[in-house]
Amino acid sequence: MERPVSKRRRISSSASDMRSTIEQPGSIKINSSGAHIVDHEDSSEDSPPASEYGSSHSQDERLEQSYQHHKRDIRLPNHNSVVSHVAADIGGSLAKVVYFSREEGRAESGGRLEFLSFETDKIDDCIEYLRQLQSKHEQQTNGDFKAEPALSVMATGGGAYKFYDRIKRRLGVDVVREDEMECLINGLDFFITEIPMEVFTYHDEDQDNAMQFETSPRSRDNIYPYLLVNIGSGVSMIKVSGPSQFSRIGGTSLGGGTLWGLLSLLTGARSFDDMLAMADKGDNGAVDLLVGDIYGSGTGYEKIGLGERAIASSFGKVLKRKRKAEREAEDGNGMTNGDPAHDLEKGREGGERDGAALVGDGRMFKPEDISRSLLYAISNNIGQIAYLQSEKHNLQRIYFGGSFIRGHRQTIHTLSYAIKFWSKGAKQAYFVRHEGYLGAVGAFLKRKPANWGRRGSVDFIDV
């Protein structure tokens, strides 16, 4: 049965696009003209809008505590058509969700893309959130267009297969599974070519303006080739030669899951954000063996570019301090005046803490110091492997994505420094502000006709 004619006529860029839209009523073209990032913390405009599908404020307290709403949305002021799908990228550690919300109570039209994440262990909470989006969607009338009767789910990542039956059974909707690598590339291409102020580089020599943003999206003609380093639970490194032309050229199992797992054992931290917060307060010099510890205070190996604070060995002080603590315990010198807290600052003038007794909570090493050390170890390792892959495949531009980064300045600094150091300043690391949502955005965009976007958007006119 044909749909009734709307009061608003769609001007398609081609007859094939129009046929695609008729055959796949859930398919749309996103009009990203005028797209911009809005930060919830900056102004009243940036507060979460009344959502087409419901916002975080409409959920019950238990569900609200189970996910994180990304603080930046992408405003699409000129997109007016119905969006009848959501996207989920379900990885080993996190499930990332992207959906479109209609602006309500505003004079201007359009809406925004919203981003949120769940721990994969709480996948049932994620499915419940999708169910609530589905319920809101079925009740929603979007301008002159009646919303579709069912909200479809575009799913990618390993969880799209692992939890496929569960999602489909709980929601009773169409679940479309998309290739993980292809979604990552589609998502990154969208951010590079469509969204201003999304891509940035990091320059630690200018701390007041360390993050330098690309104010205008790049033309698709000059973004290839590039290397995508996607850091999730593990790490994948993907050479991208053109639209839909890519190959996985390497990776490492030492990624975000490694950091999360080891720090949960070593520090007792219960969330990834807690671990990053501890790393911000830590001093890796209490755990790592630094170049200055070997050459002496204030001295590095400058001839080969290694400063005093350069890491010679990650966790290199642990065994030495542990053995010293054991010797002092055997000699009965483990206490000072009955105080179990030894002077851990002893010998710091030489760039090393020689004190071997316990810190305040009974640990030999502070959780904050351990967190910073391990964050450096994993980030430096990823950065060096990325550089080597870029050299092997002659790739000048290196993009870092994935939920491991989380906008964390120290992680960004470390990855950027590694690329600059090993390339002797010849190569640059690039980052995106929605780094954890490449796959989810890529899956979201798959529900569309071909050749959409700011440079070929569907236009709407009143008749």
VENPE-V841445 format. One record per run of one state. SS is the DSSP state (h for helix, s for strand, l for the rest). FROM is the first residue (numbers start at 1). TO is the last residue. If there is no record, write none. Layout:
ss->SS from->FROM to->TO
ss->SS from->FROM to->TO
//
This chain:
ss->l from->1 to->7
ss->s from->8 to->11
ss->l from->12 to->14
ss->h from->15 to->23
ss->l from->24 to->27
ss->s from->28 to->28
ss->l from->29 to->35
ss->s from->36 to->39
ss->l from->40 to->43
ss->h from->44 to->46
ss->l from->47 to->55
ss->h from->56 to->58
ss->l from->59 to->60
ss->h from->61 to->64
ss->l from->65 to->66
ss->s from->67 to->69
ss->l from->70 to->71
ss->s from->72 to->76
ss->l from->77 to->84
ss->s from->85 to->90
ss->l from->91 to->93
ss->s from->94 to->102
ss->l from->103 to->110
ss->s from->111 to->119
ss->h from->120 to->139
ss->l from->140 to->140
ss->s from->141 to->142
ss->l from->143 to->144
ss->s from->145 to->146
ss->l from->147 to->151
ss->s from->152 to->156
ss->l from->157 to->158
ss->h from->159 to->162
ss->l from->163 to->163
ss->h from->164 to->171
ss->l from->172 to->174
ss->s from->175 to->177
ss->l from->178 to->179
ss->h from->180 to->194
ss->l from->195 to->198
ss->s from->199 to->202
ss->l from->203 to->206
ss->h from->207 to->209
ss->l from->210 to->210
ss->s from->211 to->213
ss->l from->214 to->219
ss->h from->220 to->222
ss->l from->223 to->225
ss->s from->226 to->231
ss->l from->232 to->234
ss->s from->235 to->242
ss->l from->243 to->244
ss->s from->245 to->252
ss->l from->253 to->255
ss->h from->256 to->266
ss->l from->267 to->271
ss->h from->272 to->281
ss->l from->282 to->283
ss->h from->284 to->286
ss->l from->287 to->288
ss->s from->289 to->290
ss->h from->291 to->295
ss->l from->296 to->300
ss->s from->301 to->301
ss->h from->302 to->304
ss->l from->305 to->305
ss->s from->306 to->306
ss->l from->307 to->310
ss->s from->311 to->313
ss->l from->314 to->317
ss->h from->318 to->331
ss->l from->332 to->335
ss->s from->336 to->336
ss->l from->337 to->338
ss->s from->339 to->339
ss->l from->340 to->340
ss->s from->341 to->341
ss->l from->342 to->347
ss->h from->348 to->350
ss->l from->351 to->357
ss->s from->358 to->358
ss->l from->359 to->366
ss->h from->367 to->392
ss->l from->393 to->396
ss->s from->397 to->401
ss->l from->402 to->408
ss->h from->409 to->423
ss->l from->424 to->427
ss->s from->428 to->432
ss->l from->433 to->434
ss->h from->435 to->446
ss->l from->447 to->447
ss->s from->448 to->448
ss->l from->449 to->458
ss->s from->459 to->462
ss->l from->463 to->463
//
